[in-house]
């Protein structure tokens, strides 16, 4: 049954959703938004912006494309259609799965909440954006 969802996917929507999450991250971690806070939270000089490693950017993009595929399959499986369904899907996955995972990991890693305060909203907003794209663009 889940394999049937592959045939129902809008593959262009999956691509756009993955790219949207990637672009959101590219903006999120700049100094205009939360780059300084993130670098300080992970113990790097906040004023040292530097250039990201291209291999890491490719890994990031591939990761978000895989996430968009998984979220797209979920959207098809539950019959999500429209903005509200996309928002709810993104929130459920963002808070219920990714958020919970991040909180548990942070509690064991002992990094405190500073990284969570930057990464958490990014992940939830990114999943909501992807959910809306995938639920609307069927």
Short mmCIF file of the C-alpha atoms (twelve columns), coordinates in Angstrom:
data_MODEL
# 
_entry.id   MODEL 
# 
loop_
_atom_site.group_PDB 
_atom_site.id 
_atom_site.type_symbol 
_atom_site.label_atom_id 
_atom_site.label_alt_id 
_atom_site.label_comp_id 
_atom_site.label_asym_id 
_atom_site.label_seq_id 
_atom_site.Cartn_x 
_atom_site.Cartn_y 
_atom_site.Cartn_z 
_atom_site.pdbx_PDB_model_num 
ATOM 1   C CA . UNK A 1   0.000  0.000  0.000  1 
ATOM 2   C CA . UNK A 2   2.736  2.504  0.894  1 
ATOM 3   C CA . UNK A 3   4.553  1.653  -2.330 1 
ATOM 4   C CA . UNK A 4   1.472  2.900  -4.201 1 
ATOM 5   C CA . UNK A 5   2.104  6.335  -2.686 1 
ATOM 6   C CA . UNK A 6   5.292  6.629  -4.760 1 
ATOM 7   C CA . UNK A 7   3.159  6.661  -7.909 1 
ATOM 8   C CA . UNK A 8   0.886  9.345  -6.453 1 
ATOM 9   C CA . UNK A 9   3.714  11.676 -5.440 1 
ATOM 10  C CA . UNK A 10  4.190  14.948 -7.227 1 
ATOM 11  C CA . UNK A 11  7.938  14.595 -7.702 1 
ATOM 12  C CA . UNK A 12  8.341  18.239 -8.683 1 
ATOM 13  C CA . UNK A 13  6.671  19.231 -5.407 1 
ATOM 14  C CA . UNK A 14  9.112  16.951 -3.546 1 
ATOM 15  C CA . UNK A 15  12.036 18.675 -5.272 1 
ATOM 16  C CA . UNK A 16  10.672 22.161 -4.557 1 
ATOM 17  C CA . UNK A 17  9.896  21.274 -0.927 1 
ATOM 18  C CA . UNK A 18  13.431 19.980 -0.368 1 
ATOM 19  C CA . UNK A 19  14.922 23.061 -2.024 1 
ATOM 20  C CA . UNK A 20  12.681 25.336 0.062  1 
ATOM 21  C CA . UNK A 21  13.957 23.770 3.287  1 
ATOM 22  C CA . UNK A 22  17.552 24.104 2.048  1 
ATOM 23  C CA . UNK A 23  17.068 27.784 1.166  1 
ATOM 24  C CA . UNK A 24  15.393 28.445 4.526  1 
ATOM 25  C CA . UNK A 25  18.476 26.990 6.224  1 
ATOM 26  C CA . UNK A 26  20.798 29.074 4.077  1 
ATOM 27  C CA . UNK A 27  18.965 32.180 5.286  1 
ATOM 28  C CA . UNK A 28  18.384 31.008 8.880  1 
ATOM 29  C CA . UNK A 29  22.061 30.513 9.646  1 
ATOM 30  C CA . UNK A 30  23.258 33.834 8.206  1 
ATOM 31  C CA . UNK A 31  24.118 36.776 10.415 1 
ATOM 32  C CA . UNK A 32  20.925 38.465 9.257  1 
ATOM 33  C CA . UNK A 33  18.931 35.876 11.203 1 
ATOM 34  C CA . UNK A 34  20.470 33.398 13.668 1 
ATOM 35  C CA . UNK A 35  24.006 32.663 12.481 1 
ATOM 36  C CA . UNK A 36  25.692 34.460 15.362 1 
ATOM 37  C CA . UNK A 37  23.484 32.810 17.969 1 
ATOM 38  C CA . UNK A 38  24.095 29.392 16.439 1 
ATOM 39  C CA . UNK A 39  27.868 29.779 16.325 1 
ATOM 40  C CA . UNK A 40  27.923 30.990 19.935 1 
ATOM 41  C CA . UNK A 41  25.734 28.050 20.998 1 
ATOM 42  C CA . UNK A 42  28.100 25.503 19.434 1 
ATOM 43  C CA . UNK A 43  31.181 27.173 20.886 1 
ATOM 44  C CA . UNK A 44  32.468 28.972 17.794 1 
ATOM 45  C CA . UNK A 45  33.372 32.651 17.721 1 
ATOM 46  C CA . UNK A 46  30.076 34.338 16.732 1 
ATOM 47  C CA . UNK A 47  31.938 36.915 14.639 1 
ATOM 48  C CA . UNK A 48  33.735 34.222 12.613 1 
ATOM 49  C CA . UNK A 49  31.288 33.539 9.777  1 
ATOM 50  C CA . UNK A 50  33.573 31.651 7.375  1 
ATOM 51  C CA . UNK A 51  32.471 29.713 4.308  1 
ATOM 52  C CA . UNK A 52  30.610 26.399 4.539  1 
ATOM 53  C CA . UNK A 53  32.250 23.297 3.121  1 
ATOM 54  C CA . UNK A 54  30.621 22.517 -0.273 1 
ATOM 55  C CA . UNK A 55  30.452 18.805 0.657  1 
ATOM 56  C CA . UNK A 56  28.386 19.708 3.706  1 
ATOM 57  C CA . UNK A 57  26.038 21.789 1.567  1 
ATOM 58  C CA . UNK A 58  25.511 18.851 -0.800 1 
ATOM 59  C CA . UNK A 59  24.882 16.561 2.173  1 
ATOM 60  C CA . UNK A 60  22.423 19.103 3.546  1 
ATOM 61  C CA . UNK A 61  20.549 19.367 0.243  1 
ATOM 62  C CA . UNK A 62  20.359 15.588 -0.205 1 
ATOM 63  C CA . UNK A 63  19.133 15.239 3.375  1 
ATOM 64  C CA . UNK A 64  16.306 17.708 2.861  1 
ATOM 65  C CA . UNK A 65  15.332 16.066 -0.433 1 
ATOM 66  C CA . UNK A 66  15.086 12.720 1.388  1 
ATOM 67  C CA . UNK A 67  13.037 14.400 4.135  1 
ATOM 68  C CA . UNK A 68  10.741 15.926 1.497  1 
ATOM 69  C CA . UNK A 69  10.273 12.502 -0.067 1 
ATOM 70  C CA . UNK A 70  9.374  10.967 3.303  1 
ATOM 71  C CA . UNK A 71  7.005  13.816 4.162  1 
ATOM 72  C CA . UNK A 72  5.468  13.598 0.697  1 
ATOM 73  C CA . UNK A 73  4.795  9.897  1.204  1 
ATOM 74  C CA . UNK A 74  3.153  10.701 4.538  1 
ATOM 75  C CA . UNK A 75  1.042  13.406 2.898  1 
ATOM 76  C CA . UNK A 76  -0.172 10.956 0.248  1 
ATOM 77  C CA . UNK A 77  -0.753 8.182  2.797  1 
ATOM 78  C CA . UNK A 78  -2.961 10.343 5.017  1 
ATOM 79  C CA . UNK A 79  -4.618 12.185 2.137  1 
ATOM 80  C CA . UNK A 80  -3.330 15.616 3.141  1 
ATOM 81  C CA . UNK A 81  -4.664 18.308 0.838  1 
ATOM 82  C CA . UNK A 82  -4.545 22.054 1.291  1 
ATOM 83  C CA . UNK A 83  -2.725 24.537 3.462  1 
ATOM 84  C CA . UNK A 84  -4.258 23.516 6.797  1 
ATOM 85  C CA . UNK A 85  -3.430 19.832 6.274  1 
ATOM 86  C CA . UNK A 86  0.114  20.794 5.267  1 
ATOM 87  C CA . UNK A 87  0.587  22.955 8.354  1 
ATOM 88  C CA . UNK A 88  -0.763 20.240 10.647 1 
ATOM 89  C CA . UNK A 89  1.406  17.583 8.992  1 
ATOM 90  C CA . UNK A 90  4.505  19.775 9.343  1 
ATOM 91  C CA . UNK A 91  3.727  20.555 12.984 1 
ATOM 92  C CA . UNK A 92  3.035  16.929 13.914 1 
ATOM 93  C CA . UNK A 93  6.262  15.718 12.333 1 
ATOM 94  C CA . UNK A 94  8.230  18.799 13.400 1 
ATOM 95  C CA . UNK A 95  7.194  18.840 17.033 1 
ATOM 96  C CA . UNK A 96  6.235  15.212 17.552 1 
ATOM 97  C CA . UNK A 97  9.173  13.550 15.865 1 
ATOM 98  C CA . UNK A 98  12.014 15.959 15.170 1 
ATOM 99  C CA . UNK A 99  11.443 18.209 18.184 1 
ATOM 100 C CA . UNK A 100 11.207 15.304 20.588 1 
ATOM 101 C CA . UNK A 101 14.333 13.755 19.085 1 
ATOM 102 C CA . UNK A 102 16.270 17.013 19.416 1 
ATOM 103 C CA . UNK A 103 15.242 17.533 23.056 1 
ATOM 104 C CA . UNK A 104 16.236 13.984 24.016 1 
ATOM 105 C CA . UNK A 105 19.586 14.297 22.224 1 
ATOM 106 C CA . UNK A 106 20.305 17.688 23.781 1 
ATOM 107 C CA . UNK A 107 19.608 16.333 27.254 1 
ATOM 108 C CA . UNK A 108 22.229 13.614 26.786 1 
ATOM 109 C CA . UNK A 109 24.756 15.804 24.991 1 
ATOM 110 C CA . UNK A 110 24.712 18.446 27.710 1 
ATOM 111 C CA . UNK A 111 24.744 21.372 25.302 1 
ATOM 112 C CA . UNK A 112 21.969 23.205 27.062 1 
ATOM 113 C CA . UNK A 113 19.098 24.837 25.278 1 
ATOM 114 C CA . UNK A 114 20.945 27.449 23.208 1 
ATOM 115 C CA . UNK A 115 21.308 25.166 20.170 1 
ATOM 116 C CA . UNK A 116 17.709 23.994 20.517 1 
ATOM 117 C CA . UNK A 117 16.486 27.589 20.488 1 
ATOM 118 C CA . UNK A 118 18.095 28.111 17.084 1 
ATOM 119 C CA . UNK A 119 17.656 24.690 15.482 1 
ATOM 120 C CA . UNK A 120 14.195 23.827 16.834 1 
ATOM 121 C CA . UNK A 121 12.216 26.630 15.210 1 
ATOM 122 C CA . UNK A 122 14.167 26.183 11.957 1 
ATOM 123 C CA . UNK A 123 13.293 22.510 11.791 1 
ATOM 124 C CA . UNK A 124 9.647  23.017 12.676 1 
ATOM 125 C CA . UNK A 125 9.173  25.932 10.269 1 
ATOM 126 C CA . UNK A 126 11.032 24.015 7.551  1 
ATOM 127 C CA . UNK A 127 8.771  20.998 7.967  1 
ATOM 128 C CA . UNK A 128 5.665  23.184 7.947  1 
ATOM 129 C CA . UNK A 129 6.832  24.841 4.717  1 
ATOM 130 C CA . UNK A 130 7.496  21.425 3.186  1 
ATOM 131 C CA . UNK A 131 4.166  20.088 4.450  1 
ATOM 132 C CA . UNK A 132 2.265  22.965 2.875  1 
ATOM 133 C CA . UNK A 133 4.061  22.610 -0.461 1 
ATOM 134 C CA . UNK A 134 3.451  18.861 -0.541 1 
ATOM 135 C CA . UNK A 135 -0.192 19.028 0.571  1 
ATOM 136 C CA . UNK A 136 -1.165 21.904 -1.716 1 
ATOM 137 C CA . UNK A 137 0.753  20.854 -4.807 1 
ATOM 138 C CA . UNK A 138 -0.762 17.434 -5.371 1 
# 
